[in-house]
Amino acid sequence: MECMSNLTVRIPESLRKQLAELCRQQQRPASEVVRESLRRYVAVERFRALRRKTLPFAEAQGLLTDEDVFKVIS
């Protein structure tokens, strides 16, 4: 198992209540929900950064939309 460390994050009370309600509904600890949310956020941001880097090369090849890409790789 990966070593864990603590992180303190300040959030508005309204968001804390929403998180608590979600955790209650899903019967999951808040730390688990927040870890999963952060993993997804980091993955999306990494994807966006990669997309920004590759977009000029794709456009140069005439790949302007996601559909264009799907046609090439299908």
TIZAMAR-715911 format. One record per atom (N, C-alpha, C, O, CB): atom name; residue number from 1; x, y negated, z negated. Coordinates in pm, whole numbers, plus 50000, padded with zeros to 5 digits. Glycine has a CB too. Layout:
BEGIN
+------+------+-------+-------+-------+
: name : resi :    xx :    yy :    zz :
+------+------+-------+-------+-------+
:   CA :  NUM :     X :     Y :     Z :
...
+------+------+-------+-------+-------+
END
This chain:
BEGIN
+------+------+-------+-------+-------+
: name : resi :    xx :    yy :    zz :
+------+------+-------+-------+-------+
:    N :    1 : 50085 : 50119 : 50000 :
:   CA :    1 : 50000 : 50000 : 50000 :
:    C :    1 : 50088 : 49876 : 50000 :
:    O :    1 : 50195 : 49873 : 49939 :
:   CB :    1 : 49904 : 50000 : 49877 :
:    N :    2 : 50043 : 49775 : 50069 :
:   CA :    2 : 50117 : 49650 : 50080 :
:    C :    2 : 50118 : 49576 : 49947 :
:    O :    2 : 50019 : 49576 : 49874 :
:   CB :    2 : 50057 : 49562 : 50190 :
:    N :    3 : 50230 : 49512 : 49917 :
:   CA :    3 : 50242 : 49433 : 49794 :
:    C :    3 : 50147 : 49313 : 49803 :
:    O :    3 : 50140 : 49246 : 49906 :
:   CB :    3 : 50389 : 49387 : 49772 :
:    N :    4 : 50077 : 49287 : 49696 :
:   CA :    4 : 49981 : 49176 : 49692 :
:    C :    4 : 50039 : 49059 : 49613 :
:    O :    4 : 50118 : 49078 : 49520 :
:   CB :    4 : 49846 : 49221 : 49631 :
:    N :    5 : 49998 : 48939 : 49650 :
:   CA :    5 : 50033 : 48821 : 49572 :
:    C :    5 : 49909 : 48735 : 49559 :
:    O :    5 : 49810 : 48755 : 49630 :
:   CB :    5 : 50149 : 48740 : 49640 :
:    N :    6 : 49914 : 48641 : 49468 :
:   CA :    6 : 49799 : 48554 : 49441 :
:    C :    6 : 49808 : 48425 : 49521 :
:    O :    6 : 49917 : 48376 : 49551 :
:   CB :    6 : 49789 : 48522 : 49291 :
:    N :    7 : 49692 : 48373 : 49555 :
:   CA :    7 : 49681 : 48245 : 49624 :
:    C :    7 : 49559 : 48174 : 49566 :
:    O :    7 : 49451 : 48231 : 49561 :
:   CB :    7 : 49668 : 48264 : 49780 :
:    N :    8 : 49578 : 48053 : 49525 :
:   CA :    8 : 49466 : 47975 : 49471 :
:    C :    8 : 49416 : 47881 : 49581 :
:    O :    8 : 49494 : 47806 : 49639 :
:   CB :    8 : 49508 : 47895 : 49344 :
:    N :    9 : 49288 : 47887 : 49607 :
:   CA :    9 : 49227 : 47803 : 49710 :
:    C :    9 : 49109 : 47729 : 49648 :
:    O :    9 : 49026 : 47789 : 49580 :
:   CB :    9 : 49181 : 47888 : 49833 :
:    N :   10 : 49103 : 47601 : 49671 :
:   CA :   10 : 48990 : 47522 : 49622 :
:    C :   10 : 48884 : 47516 : 49732 :
:    O :   10 : 48914 : 47480 : 49846 :
:   CB :   10 : 49035 : 47379 : 49578 :
:    N :   11 : 48762 : 47550 : 49696 :
:   CA :   11 : 48652 : 47545 : 49791 :
:    C :   11 : 48534 : 47472 : 49727 :
:    O :   11 : 48523 : 47469 : 49604 :
:   CB :   11 : 48610 : 47688 : 49837 :
:    N :   12 : 48448 : 47414 : 49808 :
:   CA :   12 : 48331 : 47346 : 49753 :
:    C :   12 : 48241 : 47447 : 49680 :
:    O :   12 : 48236 : 47564 : 49715 :
:   CB :   12 : 48252 : 47274 : 49865 :
:    N :   13 : 48173 : 47398 : 49581 :
:   CA :   13 : 48084 : 47484 : 49501 :
:    C :   13 : 47979 : 47552 : 49588 :
:    O :   13 : 47945 : 47668 : 49565 :
:   CB :   13 : 48014 : 47401 : 49392 :
:    N :   14 : 47928 : 47481 : 49688 :
:   CA :   14 : 47826 : 47541 : 49775 :
:    C :   14 : 47882 : 47661 : 49851 :
:    O :   14 : 47812 : 47761 : 49869 :
:   CB :   14 : 47773 : 47436 : 49875 :
:    N :   15 : 48007 : 47652 : 49896 :
:   CA :   15 : 48070 : 47765 : 49966 :
:    C :   15 : 48096 : 47880 : 49869 :
:    O :   15 : 48078 : 47996 : 49905 :
:   CB :   15 : 48202 : 47720 : 50032 :
:    N :   16 : 48137 : 47849 : 49747 :
:   CA :   16 : 48158 : 47952 : 49647 :
:    C :   16 : 48030 : 48029 : 49619 :
:    O :   16 : 48032 : 48151 : 49604 :
:   CB :   16 : 48212 : 47890 : 49517 :
:    N :   17 : 47919 : 47957 : 49614 :
:   CA :   17 : 47790 : 48024 : 49591 :
:    C :   17 : 47752 : 48113 : 49708 :
:    O :   17 : 47702 : 48224 : 49690 :
:   CB :   17 : 47679 : 47920 : 49567 :
:    N :   18 : 47777 : 48065 : 49830 :
:   CA :   18 : 47748 : 48146 : 49949 :
:    C :   18 : 47834 : 48272 : 49950 :
:    O :   18 : 47786 : 48381 : 49984 :
:   CB :   18 : 47772 : 48063 : 50077 :
:    N :   19 : 47960 : 48258 : 49913 :
:   CA :   19 : 48049 : 48373 : 49906 :
:    C :   19 : 48001 : 48472 : 49801 :
:    O :   19 : 47999 : 48592 : 49825 :
:   CB :   19 : 48193 : 48328 : 49876 :
:    N :   20 : 47963 : 48421 : 49686 :
:   CA :   20 : 47914 : 48508 : 49579 :
:    C :   20 : 47789 : 48584 : 49622 :
:    O :   20 : 47774 : 48702 : 49592 :
:   CB :   20 : 47885 : 48427 : 49453 :
:    N :   21 : 47700 : 48517 : 49692 :
:   CA :   21 : 47578 : 48582 : 49739 :
:    C :   21 : 47611 : 48690 : 49842 :
:    O :   21 : 47556 : 48800 : 49837 :
:   CB :   21 : 47482 : 48478 : 49800 :
:    N :   22 : 47700 : 48660 : 49935 :
:   CA :   22 : 47742 : 48758 : 50035 :
:    C :   22 : 47805 : 48880 : 49968 :
:    O :   22 : 47776 : 48994 : 50005 :
:   CB :   22 : 47841 : 48694 : 50133 :
:    N :   23 : 47890 : 48856 : 49871 :
:   CA :   23 : 47956 : 48965 : 49799 :
:    C :   23 : 47854 : 49051 : 49725 :
:    O :   23 : 47865 : 49173 : 49721 :
:   CB :   23 : 48060 : 48909 : 49701 :
:    N :   24 : 47756 : 48987 : 49668 :
:   CA :   24 : 47651 : 49060 : 49597 :
:    C :   24 : 47574 : 49148 : 49695 :
:    O :   24 : 47548 : 49265 : 49667 :
:   CB :   24 : 47555 : 48962 : 49525 :
:    N :   25 : 47538 : 49091 : 49810 :
:   CA :   25 : 47462 : 49165 : 49911 :
:    C :   25 : 47541 : 49283 : 49965 :
:    O :   25 : 47487 : 49392 : 49985 :
:   CB :   25 : 47421 : 49072 : 50025 :
:    N :   26 : 47668 : 49262 : 49988 :
:   CA :   26 : 47752 : 49367 : 50047 :
:    C :   26 : 47815 : 49458 : 49942 :
:    O :   26 : 47879 : 49558 : 49976 :
:   CB :   26 : 47860 : 49305 : 50132 :
:    N :   27 : 47798 : 49422 : 49818 :
:   CA :   27 : 47858 : 49497 : 49706 :
:    C :   27 : 48009 : 49514 : 49727 :
:    O :   27 : 48064 : 49623 : 49717 :
:   CB :   27 : 47790 : 49635 : 49692 :
:    N :   28 : 48071 : 49400 : 49755 :
:   CA :   28 : 48217 : 49397 : 49777 :
:    C :   28 : 48276 : 49285 : 49694 :
:    O :   28 : 48210 : 49183 : 49673 :
:   CB :   28 : 48252 : 49378 : 49928 :
:    N :   29 : 48397 : 49301 : 49647 :
:   CA :   29 : 48463 : 49193 : 49571 :
:    C :   29 : 48497 : 49074 : 49662 :
:    O :   29 : 48524 : 49091 : 49781 :
:   CB :   29 : 48591 : 49246 : 49504 :
:    N :   30 : 48494 : 48956 : 49604 :
:   CA :   30 : 48524 : 48835 : 49680 :
:    C :   30 : 48663 : 48841 : 49741 :
:    O :   30 : 48683 : 48797 : 49854 :
:   CB :   30 : 48512 : 48711 : 49591 :
:    N :   31 : 48760 : 48895 : 49669 :
:   CA :   31 : 48897 : 48901 : 49722 :
:    C :   31 : 48902 : 48984 : 49850 :
:    O :   31 : 48977 : 48949 : 49942 :
:   CB :   31 : 48992 : 48961 : 49616 :
:    N :   32 : 48825 : 49090 : 49858 :
:   CA :   32 : 48822 : 49174 : 49978 :
:    C :   32 : 48761 : 49097 : 50095 :
:    O :   32 : 48812 : 49103 : 50207 :
:   CB :   32 : 48743 : 49303 : 49952 :
:    N :   33 : 48652 : 49028 : 50070 :
:   CA :   33 : 48585 : 48950 : 50175 :
:    C :   33 : 48677 : 48839 : 50225 :
:    O :   33 : 48687 : 48816 : 50345 :
:   CB :   33 : 48451 : 48890 : 50122 :
:    N :   34 : 48743 : 48771 : 50134 :
:   CA :   34 : 48832 : 48661 : 50173 :
:    C :   34 : 48953 : 48714 : 50250 :
:    O :   34 : 48993 : 48654 : 50349 :
:   CB :   34 : 48879 : 48582 : 50049 :
:    N :   35 : 49011 : 48827 : 50205 :
:   CA :   35 : 49124 : 48886 : 50279 :
:    C :   35 : 49083 : 48920 : 50422 :
:    O :   35 : 49156 : 48889 : 50517 :
:   CB :   35 : 49176 : 49013 : 50207 :
:    N :   36 : 48967 : 48984 : 50437 :
:   CA :   36 : 48920 : 49021 : 50570 :
:    C :   36 : 48898 : 48896 : 50655 :
:    O :   36 : 48933 : 48895 : 50773 :
:   CB :   36 : 48790 : 49102 : 50560 :
:    N :   37 : 48840 : 48793 : 50597 :
:   CA :   37 : 48817 : 48668 : 50670 :
:    C :   37 : 48948 : 48605 : 50715 :
:    O :   37 : 48958 : 48558 : 50828 :
:   CB :   37 : 48738 : 48568 : 50583 :
:    N :   38 : 49048 : 48604 : 50628 :
:   CA :   38 : 49178 : 48548 : 50664 :
:    C :   38 : 49246 : 48629 : 50772 :
:    O :   38 : 49307 : 48572 : 50863 :
:   CB :   38 : 49267 : 48540 : 50541 :
:    N :   39 : 49237 : 48762 : 50764 :
:   CA :   39 : 49296 : 48847 : 50869 :
:    C :   39 : 49235 : 48812 : 51005 :
:    O :   39 : 49306 : 48796 : 51104 :
:   CB :   39 : 49274 : 48998 : 50837 :
:    N :   40 : 49103 : 48800 : 51008 :
:   CA :   40 : 49035 : 48768 : 51134 :
:    C :   40 : 49074 : 48630 : 51184 :
:    O :   40 : 49099 : 48611 : 51303 :
:   CB :   40 : 48883 : 48775 : 51117 :
:    N :   41 : 49080 : 48532 : 51094 :
:   CA :   41 : 49116 : 48396 : 51132 :
:    C :   41 : 49257 : 48394 : 51192 :
:    O :   41 : 49280 : 48332 : 51296 :
:   CB :   41 : 49108 : 48302 : 51011 :
:    N :   42 : 49350 : 48461 : 51125 :
:   CA :   42 : 49488 : 48464 : 51174 :
:    C :   42 : 49495 : 48531 : 51311 :
:    O :   42 : 49566 : 48484 : 51399 :
:   CB :   42 : 49580 : 48538 : 51074 :
:    N :   43 : 49422 : 48640 : 51330 :
:   CA :   43 : 49421 : 48711 : 51458 :
:    C :   43 : 49366 : 48621 : 51569 :
:    O :   43 : 49421 : 48615 : 51679 :
:   CB :   43 : 49338 : 48840 : 51448 :
:    N :   44 : 49258 : 48551 : 51540 :
:   CA :   44 : 49198 : 48462 : 51641 :
:    C :   44 : 49294 : 48348 : 51675 :
:    O :   44 : 49309 : 48314 : 51792 :
:   CB :   44 : 49063 : 48404 : 51589 :
:    N :   45 : 49358 : 48291 : 51576 :
:   CA :   45 : 49451 : 48180 : 51602 :
:    C :   45 : 49572 : 48228 : 51681 :
:    O :   45 : 49621 : 48155 : 51768 :
:   CB :   45 : 49496 : 48117 : 51470 :
:    N :   46 : 49622 : 48348 : 51652 :
:   CA :   46 : 49733 : 48403 : 51729 :
:    C :   46 : 49691 : 48426 : 51874 :
:    O :   46 : 49767 : 48398 : 51966 :
:   CB :   46 : 49784 : 48535 : 51665 :
:    N :   47 : 49570 : 48478 : 51893 :
:   CA :   47 : 49518 : 48499 : 52028 :
:    C :   47 : 49508 : 48366 : 52103 :
:    O :   47 : 49548 : 48357 : 52218 :
:   CB :   47 : 49381 : 48569 : 52024 :
:    N :   48 : 49454 : 48265 : 52037 :
:   CA :   48 : 49439 : 48135 : 52101 :
:    C :   48 : 49574 : 48077 : 52140 :
:    O :   48 : 49589 : 48019 : 52248 :
:   CB :   48 : 49366 : 48037 : 52009 :
:    N :   49 : 49674 : 48092 : 52052 :
:   CA :   49 : 49808 : 48041 : 52083 :
:    C :   49 : 49867 : 48115 : 52203 :
:    O :   49 : 49927 : 48052 : 52291 :
:   CB :   49 : 49901 : 48057 : 51961 :
:    N :   50 : 49849 : 48246 : 52208 :
:   CA :   50 : 49897 : 48324 : 52321 :
:    C :   50 : 49826 : 48284 : 52449 :
:    O :   50 : 49888 : 48273 : 52555 :
:   CB :   50 : 49878 : 48474 : 52295 :
:    N :   51 : 49697 : 48262 : 52438 :
:   CA :   51 : 49619 : 48221 : 52555 :
:    C :   51 : 49667 : 48085 : 52607 :
:    O :   51 : 49679 : 48066 : 52728 :
:   CB :   51 : 49468 : 48216 : 52521 :
:    N :   52 : 49694 : 47991 : 52516 :
:   CA :   52 : 49744 : 47860 : 52558 :
:    C :   52 : 49877 : 47873 : 52633 :
:    O :   52 : 49901 : 47802 : 52731 :
:   CB :   52 : 49762 : 47767 : 52436 :
:    N :   53 : 49962 : 47965 : 52586 :
:   CA :   53 : 50093 : 47983 : 52651 :
:    C :   53 : 50080 : 48047 : 52788 :
:    O :   53 : 50154 : 48011 : 52880 :
:   CB :   53 : 50184 : 48068 : 52564 :
:    N :   54 : 49988 : 48139 : 52803 :
:   CA :   54 : 49977 : 48214 : 52929 :
:    C :   54 : 49884 : 48148 : 53031 :
:    O :   54 : 49889 : 48181 : 53149 :
:   CB :   54 : 49930 : 48354 : 52901 :
:    N :   55 : 49800 : 48056 : 52986 :
:   CA :   55 : 49702 : 47995 : 53075 :
:    C :   55 : 49764 : 47932 : 53200 :
:    O :   55 : 49712 : 47952 : 53309 :
:   CB :   55 : 49624 : 47891 : 53000 :
:    N :   56 : 49873 : 47857 : 53188 :
:   CA :   56 : 49930 : 47798 : 53310 :
:    C :   56 : 49973 : 47904 : 53413 :
:    O :   56 : 49958 : 47884 : 53533 :
:   CB :   56 : 50050 : 47711 : 53274 :
:    N :   57 : 50027 : 48017 : 53365 :
:   CA :   57 : 50070 : 48123 : 53456 :
:    C :   57 : 49949 : 48190 : 53523 :
:    O :   57 : 49952 : 48222 : 53642 :
:   CB :   57 : 50153 : 48228 : 53379 :
:    N :   58 : 49844 : 48209 : 53445 :
:   CA :   58 : 49722 : 48269 : 53500 :
:    C :   58 : 49659 : 48178 : 53605 :
:    O :   58 : 49618 : 48223 : 53712 :
:   CB :   58 : 49620 : 48299 : 53387 :
:    N :   59 : 49652 : 48050 : 53573 :
:   CA :   59 : 49595 : 47955 : 53669 :
:    C :   59 : 49675 : 47951 : 53797 :
:    O :   59 : 49618 : 47938 : 53906 :
:   CB :   59 : 49588 : 47814 : 53607 :
:    N :   60 : 49806 : 47963 : 53787 :
:   CA :   60 : 49892 : 47963 : 53906 :
:    C :   60 : 49863 : 48084 : 53994 :
:    O :   60 : 49886 : 48080 : 54115 :
:   CB :   60 : 50040 : 47962 : 53866 :
:    N :   61 : 49813 : 48191 : 53935 :
:   CA :   61 : 49779 : 48312 : 54010 :
:    C :   61 : 49632 : 48311 : 54055 :
:    O :   61 : 49584 : 48407 : 54115 :
:   CB :   61 : 49806 : 48436 : 53925 :
:    N :   62 : 49561 : 48201 : 54025 :
:   CA :   62 : 49421 : 48190 : 54065 :
:    C :   62 : 49324 : 48253 : 53967 :
:    O :   62 : 49208 : 48274 : 54000 :
:   CB :   62 : 49403 : 48252 : 54198 :
:    N :   63 : 49371 : 48283 : 53849 :
:   CA :   63 : 49285 : 48342 : 53746 :
:    C :   63 : 49232 : 48228 : 53659 :
:    O :   63 : 49299 : 48184 : 53566 :
:   CB :   63 : 49362 : 48449 : 53659 :
:    N :   64 : 49112 : 48182 : 53691 :
:   CA :   64 : 49059 : 48064 : 53624 :
:    C :   64 : 48956 : 48096 : 53516 :
:    O :   64 : 48931 : 48014 : 53428 :
:   CB :   64 : 48998 : 47973 : 53725 :
:    N :   65 : 48896 : 48213 : 53524 :
:   CA :   65 : 48793 : 48251 : 53426 :
:    C :   65 : 48823 : 48389 : 53370 :
:    O :   65 : 48906 : 48463 : 53425 :
:   CB :   65 : 48652 : 48248 : 53489 :
:    N :   66 : 48757 : 48424 : 53263 :
:   CA :   66 : 48770 : 48559 : 53207 :
:    C :   66 : 48725 : 48663 : 53310 :
:    O :   66 : 48783 : 48771 : 53319 :
:   CB :   66 : 48688 : 48573 : 53078 :
:    N :   67 : 48622 : 48629 : 53385 :
:   CA :   67 : 48573 : 48721 : 53488 :
:    C :   67 : 48680 : 48749 : 53593 :
:    O :   67 : 48694 : 48863 : 53639 :
:   CB :   67 : 48448 : 48664 : 53555 :
:    N :   68 : 48757 : 48647 : 53630 :
:   CA :   68 : 48867 : 48667 : 53724 :
:    C :   68 : 48967 : 48768 : 53670 :
:    O :   68 : 49013 : 48856 : 53743 :
:   CB :   68 : 48938 : 48533 : 53753 :
:    N :   69 : 49000 : 48756 : 53543 :
:   CA :   69 : 49094 : 48848 : 53480 :
:    C :   69 : 49038 : 48988 : 53479 :
:    O :   69 : 49108 : 49084 : 53513 :
:   CB :   69 : 49128 : 48803 : 53337 :
:    N :   70 : 48912 : 49003 : 53440 :
:   CA :   70 : 48849 : 49135 : 53433 :
:    C :   70 : 48846 : 49203 : 53569 :
:    O :   70 : 48862 : 49325 : 53578 :
:   CB :   70 : 48708 : 49123 : 53377 :
:    N :   71 : 48826 : 49124 : 53675 :
:   CA :   71 : 48825 : 49182 : 53810 :
:    C :   71 : 48962 : 49239 : 53845 :
:    O :   71 : 48972 : 49345 : 53908 :
:   CB :   71 : 48783 : 49076 : 53914 :
:    N :   72 : 49067 : 49169 : 53805 :
:   CA :   72 : 49203 : 49213 : 53837 :
:    C :   72 : 49240 : 49338 : 53759 :
:    O :   72 : 49304 : 49427 : 53814 :
:   CB :   72 : 49303 : 49102 : 53809 :
:    N :   73 : 49201 : 49346 : 53633 :
:   CA :   73 : 49244 : 49460 : 53551 :
:    C :   73 : 49148 : 49578 : 53559 :
:    O :   73 : 49178 : 49685 : 53506 :
:   CB :   73 : 49259 : 49417 : 53408 :
:    N :   74 : 49034 : 49561 : 53621 :
:   CA :   74 : 48937 : 49671 : 53630 :
:    C :   74 : 48972 : 49767 : 53742 :
:    O :   74 : 48901 : 49865 : 53764 :
:   CB :   74 : 48797 : 49618 : 53651 :
+------+------+-------+-------+-------+
END
